[in-house]
Amino acid sequence: MHKQSILFVYVNYSTFVKADFEILSTFANVTKYQFKPGRGIIRTGFKLIKQFLFLILNIWKYDAVFIWFADFHSLLPTLMAKILGKRSFVVVGGYEVERNKNLHYGVLFSKIRGFFCVCSIKICSLNLTVSKYLDRKVKYIATKSKRHLVSNCVDFKHIPNNPDERENLVITIGIIENELTYFRKGIDTFIEVARRLPDFQFIIIGLDKTKLTHLLTDLPGNLLIFGIISHDELPGYYRRSKFYFQLSRAESFGVVIAEAMLYGCIPVVTNEGGMPELIGNTGYIVKRNSDIISQLVRKNSLILPESQLNVSNRIKTCFSWEKRKEIIAELVSNTKVYKLSD
């Protein structure tokens, strides 16, 4: 039997991108191509020329192209795949279909990047959307696009079978290196909640204090801030924490929320993007109000073992690596012409 050959195009090799590479590698020969955009249109233009030359020389070798995110790097692969009668898949992760006016957040704020993004979505054989929220967004900006919902996944190897003893600890995690991300991730609200709950320890992981010193004045004494740490170190924090907070102003899915839930952390999220569909009825959806959130934590500070198991089981059941693998393998292996989504 012929084993498929797939070109895997990405920008950053994050945990969820790595997961899909590993999934594809279980049934196909996969070649990575990393697109590293430069700062400014001229440098990005040179990267596009480099990508074009690579595709001209190599795309004929592949049965399909699999691309994470729609942006500058996705248009040439999807266009050339279509010209050559090959299949192309674009994973829509969130940022590329956002246009948040208050935060100036999203690819669609740029006319040039928006053009590359929307054209890629329209041209590709199938868009893989990671949440119902994103599926609706893609349908709105490209009505005739072909789409299939394939939820993101988590795959931790050493998950505890029994609930852990929990500290009065609340954590939030993200790569927070500028003001935009600071406010988009709701770190300002997180700090205010910490100020109102002095009997709880609060930890922010992934925040660059050297770049955001001007926003980190008069911090409460029960708040700790760490920079980016190894992914292998995160379970140690998950096992200790009662709550995981994601108080974002914009969030398409939230893989780190799912990881925390897998370890039994009770999620507290805002009603943004795909977060409500991720947590279901196993956590709390809140308004971005520090008084309301702090009252909720006080009222529900006693975390029962069955609550830990409920949040963990939701991830194991709905967002497993095996489930995503099954769907992607079926879609990518099928050579049919995809129909429009409902």
KEPALO-719952 format. One record per residue (C-alpha): residue number from 1; y, x negated, z negated; residue in one letter. Coordinates in Angstrom, 1 decimal, m for minus. Layout:
// residues N
{r NUM {Y X Z} A},
...
//
This chain:
// residues 342
{r 1 {0.0 0.0 0.0} M},
{r 2 {3.5 m1.2 0.9} H},
{r 3 {5.5 m2.2 m2.1} K},
{r 4 {9.1 m1.3 m1.7} Q},
{r 5 {11.9 m3.9 m1.5} S},
{r 6 {15.1 m2.9 m3.3} I},
{r 7 {18.5 m4.5 m3.4} L},
{r 8 {20.0 m4.0 m6.8} F},
{r 9 {23.9 m4.2 m6.8} V},
{r 10 {25.8 m4.4 m10.1} Y},
{r 11 {28.9 m5.8 m11.7} V},
{r 12 {28.0 m6.4 m15.3} N},
{r 13 {24.4 m6.8 m16.5} Y},
{r 14 {24.8 m4.5 m19.5} S},
{r 15 {21.8 m3.0 m21.4} T},
{r 16 {21.7 0.1 m19.4} F},
{r 17 {21.9 m1.8 m16.1} V},
{r 18 {19.2 m4.1 m17.3} K},
{r 19 {17.0 m1.1 m18.2} A},
{r 20 {17.2 0.2 m14.6} D},
{r 21 {16.4 m3.2 m13.1} F},
{r 22 {13.3 m3.3 m15.3} E},
{r 23 {12.4 0.3 m14.3} I},
{r 24 {12.7 m0.5 m10.6} L},
{r 25 {10.7 m3.7 m11.1} S},
{r 26 {7.7 m1.8 m12.3} T},
{r 27 {7.0 m0.4 m8.8} F},
{r 28 {9.1 m2.4 m6.4} A},
{r 29 {10.3 m5.9 m5.5} N},
{r 30 {13.9 m6.0 m6.7} V},
{r 31 {16.6 m8.5 m5.7} T},
{r 32 {19.8 m8.7 m7.8} K},
{r 33 {23.2 m9.0 m6.3} Y},
{r 34 {26.1 m9.3 m8.7} Q},
{r 35 {29.5 m8.4 m7.5} F},
{r 36 {32.2 m10.2 m9.5} K},
{r 37 {35.6 m8.6 m8.7} P},
{r 38 {38.5 m10.9 m8.9} G},
{r 39 {41.9 m10.1 m10.4} R},
{r 40 {44.2 m8.7 m7.7} G},
{r 41 {43.5 m7.3 m4.3} I},
{r 42 {43.4 m10.6 m2.5} I},
{r 43 {40.6 m12.1 m4.7} R},
{r 44 {38.7 m8.8 m4.6} T},
{r 45 {39.1 m8.9 m0.8} G},
{r 46 {37.4 m12.3 m0.7} F},
{r 47 {34.5 m10.9 m2.8} K},
{r 48 {34.2 m8.0 m0.4} L},
{r 49 {34.0 m10.5 2.5} I},
{r 50 {31.3 m12.4 0.7} K},
{r 51 {29.4 m9.2 0.1} Q},
{r 52 {29.7 m8.2 3.7} F},
{r 53 {28.3 m11.5 4.9} L},
{r 54 {25.4 m11.2 2.5} F},
{r 55 {24.6 m7.7 3.7} L},
{r 56 {24.8 m8.6 7.4} I},
{r 57 {22.3 m11.4 6.8} L},
{r 58 {20.0 m9.7 4.3} N},
{r 59 {20.2 m5.9 4.1} I},
{r 60 {17.5 m5.5 6.9} W},
{r 61 {15.0 m7.0 4.4} K},
{r 62 {15.3 m4.0 2.0} Y},
{r 63 {13.9 m0.5 2.0} D},
{r 64 {16.7 0.8 m0.2} A},
{r 65 {19.8 m0.1 m2.1} V},
{r 66 {20.3 0.8 m5.8} F},
{r 67 {23.9 0.5 m7.1} I},
{r 68 {25.3 0.8 m10.6} W},
{r 69 {28.7 2.5 m10.6} F},
{r 70 {30.8 3.6 m7.6} A},
{r 71 {33.8 1.2 m7.0} D},
{r 72 {34.8 m1.6 m4.7} F},
{r 73 {31.2 m3.0 m4.7} H},
{r 74 {29.5 0.2 m3.7} S},
{r 75 {31.0 1.2 m0.4} L},
{r 76 {29.7 m1.6 1.9} L},
{r 77 {26.1 m1.3 0.7} P},
{r 78 {26.0 2.5 1.0} T},
{r 79 {27.8 2.4 4.4} L},
{r 80 {25.5 m0.3 5.9} M},
{r 81 {22.4 1.4 4.5} A},
{r 82 {23.4 4.6 6.2} K},
{r 83 {24.1 2.9 9.5} I},
{r 84 {20.6 1.2 9.4} L},
{r 85 {18.8 4.4 8.3} G},
{r 86 {18.0 3.1 4.8} K},
{r 87 {18.3 4.9 1.5} R},
{r 88 {21.0 4.2 m1.0} S},
{r 89 {21.3 5.3 m4.6} F},
{r 90 {24.5 5.2 m6.7} V},
{r 91 {24.3 5.6 m10.5} V},
{r 92 {27.5 7.4 m11.6} V},
{r 93 {28.2 6.1 m15.1} G},
{r 94 {31.5 7.7 m15.9} G},
{r 95 {34.6 5.5 m15.5} Y},
{r 96 {34.6 5.9 m11.7} E},
{r 97 {35.1 9.7 m11.8} V},
{r 98 {37.6 9.8 m14.6} E},
{r 99 {41.4 10.3 m14.3} R},
{r 100 {42.7 10.6 m17.8} N},
{r 101 {46.5 10.9 m17.5} K},
{r 102 {47.3 10.3 m21.2} N},
{r 103 {45.2 7.1 m21.3} L},
{r 104 {45.7 6.0 m17.7} H},
{r 105 {42.0 5.7 m17.6} Y},
{r 106 {39.6 5.9 m14.7} G},
{r 107 {39.0 4.5 m11.2} V},
{r 108 {40.7 7.5 m9.6} L},
{r 109 {44.1 6.4 m10.9} F},
{r 110 {44.0 3.7 m8.2} S},
{r 111 {44.2 5.1 m4.6} K},
{r 112 {42.4 2.1 m3.2} I},
{r 113 {39.6 2.0 m5.8} R},
{r 114 {39.4 5.8 m5.7} G},
{r 115 {38.9 5.7 m1.9} F},
{r 116 {36.0 3.2 m2.3} F},
{r 117 {34.5 5.3 m5.1} C},
{r 118 {34.7 8.7 m3.4} V},
{r 119 {33.5 7.4 0.0} C},
{r 120 {30.5 5.8 m1.7} S},
{r 121 {29.6 9.0 m3.5} I},
{r 122 {29.9 10.9 m0.2} K},
{r 123 {27.9 8.4 1.9} I},
{r 124 {25.0 7.5 m0.3} C},
{r 125 {21.6 9.2 0.0} S},
{r 126 {21.7 10.3 m3.7} L},
{r 127 {24.0 10.0 m6.7} N},
{r 128 {22.2 9.7 m10.0} L},
{r 129 {24.4 11.2 m12.7} T},
{r 130 {23.7 10.3 m16.3} V},
{r 131 {24.9 13.6 m17.9} S},
{r 132 {25.6 17.2 m17.0} K},
{r 133 {29.3 16.5 m17.6} Y},
{r 134 {29.3 13.8 m15.0} L},
{r 135 {27.3 15.9 m12.5} D},
{r 136 {30.1 18.5 m12.7} R},
{r 137 {32.7 15.8 m12.2} K},
{r 138 {31.0 14.4 m9.1} V},
{r 139 {30.5 17.9 m7.6} K},
{r 140 {34.2 18.5 m8.1} Y},
{r 141 {35.4 15.4 m6.3} I},
{r 142 {32.7 15.4 m3.6} A},
{r 143 {31.5 19.0 m3.2} T},
{r 144 {28.9 18.2 m0.6} K},
{r 145 {27.5 15.1 m2.3} S},
{r 146 {23.8 14.8 m3.1} K},
{r 147 {23.2 14.5 m6.8} R},
{r 148 {20.4 14.4 m9.3} H},
{r 149 {20.8 14.3 m13.1} L},
{r 150 {18.9 11.4 m14.7} V},
{r 151 {19.9 11.0 m18.3} S},
{r 152 {20.5 7.5 m19.6} N},
{r 153 {17.9 6.0 m21.9} C},
{r 154 {17.3 3.6 m24.8} V},
{r 155 {14.3 1.4 m25.3} D},
{r 156 {14.1 m0.4 m28.7} F},
{r 157 {10.8 m2.1 m29.5} K},
{r 158 {10.9 m2.1 m33.3} H},
{r 159 {11.8 1.4 m34.4} I},
{r 160 {11.0 2.3 m38.0} P},
{r 161 {8.4 5.0 m38.4} N},
{r 162 {9.7 6.1 m41.7} N},
{r 163 {13.3 7.0 m42.7} P},
{r 164 {15.3 4.1 m44.3} D},
{r 165 {17.3 4.2 m47.5} E},
{r 166 {20.9 4.6 m46.5} R},
{r 167 {24.1 3.1 m47.9} E},
{r 168 {27.5 4.9 m47.9} N},
{r 169 {28.2 3.2 m44.6} L},
{r 170 {29.8 4.4 m41.4} V},
{r 171 {29.9 2.3 m38.2} I},
{r 172 {31.3 2.5 m34.7} T},
{r 173 {30.6 0.0 m31.9} I},
{r 174 {32.2 m0.9 m28.6} G},
{r 175 {33.8 m3.7 m26.6} I},
{r 176 {37.3 m3.3 m27.8} I},
{r 177 {39.6 m6.0 m26.3} E},
{r 178 {42.8 m4.1 m25.3} N},
{r 179 {45.0 m1.3 m26.4} E},
{r 180 {43.6 1.1 m23.8} L},
{r 181 {40.0 0.8 m25.2} T},
{r 182 {41.3 0.8 m28.8} Y},
{r 183 {42.8 4.3 m28.3} F},
{r 184 {40.2 5.5 m25.9} R},
{r 185 {37.5 4.8 m28.4} K},
{r 186 {39.5 6.5 m31.2} G},
{r 187 {39.6 3.4 m33.4} I},
{r 188 {43.0 4.5 m34.8} D},
{r 189 {41.3 7.7 m36.1} T},
{r 190 {38.3 5.8 m37.4} F},
{r 191 {40.6 3.6 m39.5} I},
{r 192 {42.5 6.6 m40.9} E},
{r 193 {39.2 8.2 m41.9} V},
{r 194 {38.2 5.0 m43.7} A},
{r 195 {41.5 5.1 m45.6} R},
{r 196 {40.6 8.6 m46.9} R},
{r 197 {37.1 7.7 m47.9} L},
{r 198 {37.4 4.6 m50.2} P},
{r 199 {33.9 5.2 m51.6} D},
{r 200 {32.4 4.5 m48.2} F},
{r 201 {32.2 1.3 m46.3} Q},
{r 202 {33.4 1.4 m42.7} F},
{r 203 {32.5 m1.2 m40.0} I},
{r 204 {33.8 m1.7 m36.5} I},
{r 205 {31.7 m3.9 m34.3} I},
{r 206 {32.9 m5.4 m31.0} G},
{r 207 {36.7 m5.5 m31.7} L},
{r 208 {38.7 m8.6 m30.8} D},
{r 209 {41.1 m9.0 m33.7} K},
{r 210 {43.0 m11.9 m32.0} T},
{r 211 {44.0 m9.6 m29.1} K},
{r 212 {44.9 m6.6 m31.2} L},
{r 213 {46.5 m8.1 m34.3} T},
{r 214 {49.6 m5.8 m33.8} H},
{r 215 {47.5 m2.7 m34.2} L},
{r 216 {45.6 m3.9 m37.3} L},
{r 217 {48.2 m4.0 m40.0} T},
{r 218 {47.8 m2.5 m43.4} D},
{r 219 {44.1 m2.0 m43.1} L},
{r 220 {42.1 m0.2 m45.9} P},
{r 221 {40.1 m2.5 m48.1} G},
{r 222 {36.8 m0.7 m47.3} N},
{r 223 {37.0 m1.6 m43.6} L},
{r 224 {35.3 m4.6 m42.0} L},
{r 225 {35.8 m5.7 m38.4} I},
{r 226 {33.4 m7.9 m36.4} F},
{r 227 {33.6 m9.2 m32.9} G},
{r 228 {30.9 m8.8 m30.3} I},
{r 229 {27.5 m9.6 m31.8} I},
{r 230 {24.0 m10.0 m30.4} S},
{r 231 {22.3 m6.8 m29.3} H},
{r 232 {19.3 m7.8 m31.5} D},
{r 233 {21.5 m7.7 m34.6} E},
{r 234 {22.5 m4.0 m34.2} L},
{r 235 {19.4 m2.5 m35.6} P},
{r 236 {20.2 m4.1 m39.0} G},
{r 237 {23.4 m2.1 m39.1} Y},
{r 238 {21.8 1.1 m37.7} Y},
{r 239 {19.2 1.1 m40.5} R},
{r 240 {21.8 0.8 m43.3} R},
{r 241 {24.3 3.4 m42.0} S},
{r 242 {24.4 7.1 m42.8} K},
{r 243 {26.8 8.0 m40.0} F},
{r 244 {27.6 6.7 m36.6} Y},
{r 245 {31.1 7.7 m35.4} F},
{r 246 {32.3 8.0 m31.8} Q},
{r 247 {35.7 9.5 m32.0} L},
{r 248 {36.6 8.8 m28.3} S},
{r 249 {39.3 10.4 m26.3} R},
{r 250 {37.1 9.9 m23.2} A},
{r 251 {33.4 9.1 m23.1} E},
{r 252 {30.9 9.9 m20.3} S},
{r 253 {27.7 9.5 m22.2} F},
{r 254 {27.5 6.9 m25.1} G},
{r 255 {24.4 4.8 m25.0} V},
{r 256 {25.3 3.2 m28.3} V},
{r 257 {25.3 6.7 m29.9} I},
{r 258 {21.8 7.2 m28.7} A},
{r 259 {20.7 3.8 m30.0} E},
{r 260 {22.2 4.6 m33.5} A},
{r 261 {20.5 8.0 m33.5} M},
{r 262 {17.2 6.5 m32.6} L},
{r 263 {17.4 4.6 m35.9} Y},
{r 264 {18.3 7.8 m37.8} G},
{r 265 {22.1 7.6 m38.0} C},
{r 266 {23.8 11.0 m38.1} I},
{r 267 {26.2 11.1 m35.2} P},
{r 268 {29.8 12.3 m35.6} V},
{r 269 {31.5 12.7 m32.2} V},
{r 270 {34.5 14.3 m30.5} T},
{r 271 {34.1 17.1 m27.9} N},
{r 272 {34.5 14.7 m25.0} E},
{r 273 {32.5 14.1 m21.9} G},
{r 274 {28.7 14.0 m22.3} G},
{r 275 {28.6 13.3 m26.0} M},
{r 276 {28.0 16.9 m27.1} P},
{r 277 {25.0 17.2 m24.8} E},
{r 278 {23.7 13.9 m26.1} L},
{r 279 {23.6 14.8 m29.8} I},
{r 280 {22.7 18.5 m29.4} G},
{r 281 {22.5 20.2 m32.8} N},
{r 282 {21.5 17.0 m34.7} T},
{r 283 {25.0 15.8 m35.6} G},
{r 284 {28.6 17.0 m35.8} Y},
{r 285 {31.2 17.6 m33.1} I},
{r 286 {34.6 17.3 m34.6} V},
{r 287 {38.3 17.5 m33.8} K},
{r 288 {40.1 14.2 m33.9} R},
{r 289 {41.6 14.9 m37.3} N},
{r 290 {41.1 12.4 m40.0} S},
{r 291 {41.4 14.9 m42.9} D},
{r 292 {38.8 17.3 m41.3} I},
{r 293 {36.4 14.4 m40.6} I},
{r 294 {36.7 12.9 m44.1} S},
{r 295 {36.0 16.3 m45.7} Q},
{r 296 {32.9 16.7 m43.4} L},
{r 297 {31.6 13.3 m44.5} V},
{r 298 {32.1 14.1 m48.2} R},
{r 299 {30.4 17.5 m47.9} K},
{r 300 {27.4 16.0 m46.0} N},
{r 301 {27.1 12.6 m47.6} S},
{r 302 {23.5 13.3 m48.9} L},
{r 303 {21.4 12.5 m45.8} I},
{r 304 {17.9 14.0 m46.0} L},
{r 305 {14.9 12.2 m44.5} P},
{r 306 {14.2 15.1 m42.2} E},
{r 307 {17.7 14.9 m40.8} S},
{r 308 {17.1 11.2 m39.9} Q},
{r 309 {13.9 12.2 m38.2} L},
{r 310 {15.5 15.0 m36.3} N},
{r 311 {18.2 12.7 m34.7} V},
{r 312 {15.6 10.0 m34.0} S},
{r 313 {13.1 12.5 m32.4} N},
{r 314 {15.8 13.9 m30.2} R},
{r 315 {16.4 10.6 m28.5} I},
{r 316 {12.6 9.8 m28.3} K},
{r 317 {12.1 13.2 m26.6} T},
{r 318 {15.1 13.6 m24.4} C},
{r 319 {16.3 10.1 m23.6} F},
{r 320 {13.4 7.8 m23.5} S},
{r 321 {12.9 4.8 m21.2} W},
{r 322 {9.7 6.3 m20.0} E},
{r 323 {11.3 9.6 m19.0} K},
{r 324 {14.0 7.9 m17.0} R},
{r 325 {11.5 5.6 m15.4} K},
{r 326 {9.4 8.6 m14.3} E},
{r 327 {12.3 10.3 m12.6} I},
{r 328 {13.7 7.2 m10.9} I},
{r 329 {10.3 6.2 m9.6} A},
{r 330 {9.8 9.6 m8.1} E},
{r 331 {13.2 9.7 m6.5} L},
{r 332 {13.4 6.2 m5.2} V},
{r 333 {9.8 6.2 m3.9} S},
{r 334 {10.3 9.4 m2.0} N},
{r 335 {11.5 8.9 1.6} T},
{r 336 {12.5 12.6 2.0} K},
{r 337 {16.1 13.6 2.9} V},
{r 338 {17.7 14.8 m0.3} Y},
{r 339 {19.1 18.3 m0.5} K},
{r 340 {22.4 19.2 m2.1} L},
{r 341 {22.3 19.8 m5.8} S},
{r 342 {23.1 23.3 m7.1} D},
//
